[in-house]
Amino acid sequence: MSFARSRAPDRLAAVLKDAAAGRFPPPDGRVTVLPQPSPRDAGVLGFTAHAVIFTDADPDWVTSQLPPGELSAPLSTAFLQVLCDATGRVAGSIDMLCVAESIDGPPPIALTPASGAAHPRIERALGFRDGVRAWRADGGVVLLGRGVAGRWETAIEVDRERRERGLGRTLARAARHLVPGGEPLWAQVAPANAASVRAFLAAGFTPVGAEVLLAAAEAAPGRAESGRAGQGWPSRCGRRCDHSGMNEAERVIDNRDESRFEAAADGAFAELVYRRRADRLVLMHTEVPAALGGRGIGGLLVRAAVDRAARDGLTVVPLCPFARDWLERHPEVASDVTVDWGPPPDD
């Protein structure tokens, strides 16, 4: 495995543009290290026998953490944990990255513009994308936003009671009609969510690789701030940031009288409502106000629920769409508990 470095700020956008057109980095076993396209976005892109790491950590230090000759190393748990520890970030799931061309004409389903973050899928998107636009359909929601390197990204959600064959596919295809300017449209899909994978493939999206995003952890007293070189990033000798200090999960309260996990910050209140049914902890609904969006509060609430289930020997039943999606993206969190996913949703 050899390495290439570049400091051109538009290189990641160019890599994505080429990939959308079917022009991929050479399958030469190399790793390309690029600067972050924005303070928010860092991560790893895996193509066939070529990886692209976008981070503002020192490139020499990054490459020194990768064992030569291991093509899978840039997306390995070991490397991602080292990179996250050093940069104060948290790795999401490794998603299938796919892309589709835009389609002229109206979408194939009636849509109504939606505003605010009343839907968990919209709330989550606000933390990862700019200029988020959302539409509601009879039985689901579809949204667009500017994500990594300014690319257009989409996500869909089918209401649990309306999960029927073809609705997810129709929503994914509708997104191709909604993307402006004839630009390519990207989607990140959890590989374990077979229904979503089928839906996006059927809607004309083409897989181009794998991607994991590294979200900035919320700064806390005694904790290193996220920043650029010279502000807590590893030096060329591989020094790591100090991550001692407050555990954000300690702010979550299990209000058993009201059957909800609660988190309050900056005068705003988030909750995950649950029901205890014998030996089952049923996750009903997650509500995170826009004021707390993009800070990982929803995930902290779900983690608290899993911790409760582990302590009390309960089975987690994620009826809440947000909780279900989050657990699918973070399977390691629930590795010590039983999760009853119920019947798999149709696409």
Phi, psi and omega in degrees: 000126175243174190229148175233145180233150177211145178248000181294122187294341182262007185295321182295318177299322179292321178299315180293320178299317178295317181297322178297331180268005179086014178252107187254158174303149182299139179282066188250009179077010183272164174237126178257126179254121182240155174290157176297141177286343178201161177301333182284319194261119171219155180167194181226133174250129177247118173252184178295113177054033176200133179239147176237118179253122178247111183202153175267007171293159182300125184301322180296320178294318180302310183293332180291342180273356183255119179293132180300141173087355180258101184296332183274354187301317183299336179252014181280153178300320183299312181292317181299321179295318178298314181296319179293317179300321184282334186248002179070036182238169181235128182281135171276197178279159175275112186258156166285126178260124181226162186217153178214154175282154176288160180235133177288159175092174183288154178293158185278016181210147179291128182232145177237127179304138179243142180238161177078189183240039184291336181261136181304323180296320179291318180301317180295320183297328182297336179275347185239351185222156175257155175058040184295132175235135185228150178226142175258142173242174176285092179114006180182184180220147176227141182220159176229154175191162177275118182251228185302128178056027176078009181287152174282128179236151178232157172212152180227160174213129177258128179303141185303318183284352181245014181289101181223156187301125174104339183290317177299318178298319180295320179294319179295322178290325178301323180301326179292334175279339186268337183295129186277160170070013179067019181281156175294153182242131185251153175215140174252123186235129176294123183302328181289341179275079186301326180297317179292320178301313179297320182297313183289323177296318180293334180275003175099011177278143182247126176294136178238345181169199178239154182213140171230131178259145180249105184278142178292127177286145180295131180294139180224158180306133179080006183246143180295138178281148171289144181186195181258180183308135182093355182232046177107353178283157180296142176277184181292344178270001175087021179294139181259163177285160174273118182249024174284160178131198187293138173271118183303327182295341180292347181277350180275132180247134174268098180273090186289332178297324181259000181054057177203148170269137187234147173217128180239137178202140176052037177078004180248160188227128177241152183211152169236110182276135180225168174227135176266119180235098183055243181262027183236137175252105186266117180272115190265312189200135176248132180229116177235117181294158182301329181297337180253005182296148176079009182248006177077015183295318179302318179295324178296322178296317180294319177302318180298322178295318179296320178298318178299315181297320180294318181293320186263003180067039184258156173268130179275130177239098185275081175285330179296126181301320180295313181299318180298314180297317182295317179293325177295328180276342181230062185298335181293334182295324183259023184292339182259007180229165175268132178245124176265101183282347184073188178297136181296135180294144174286162179278000000 
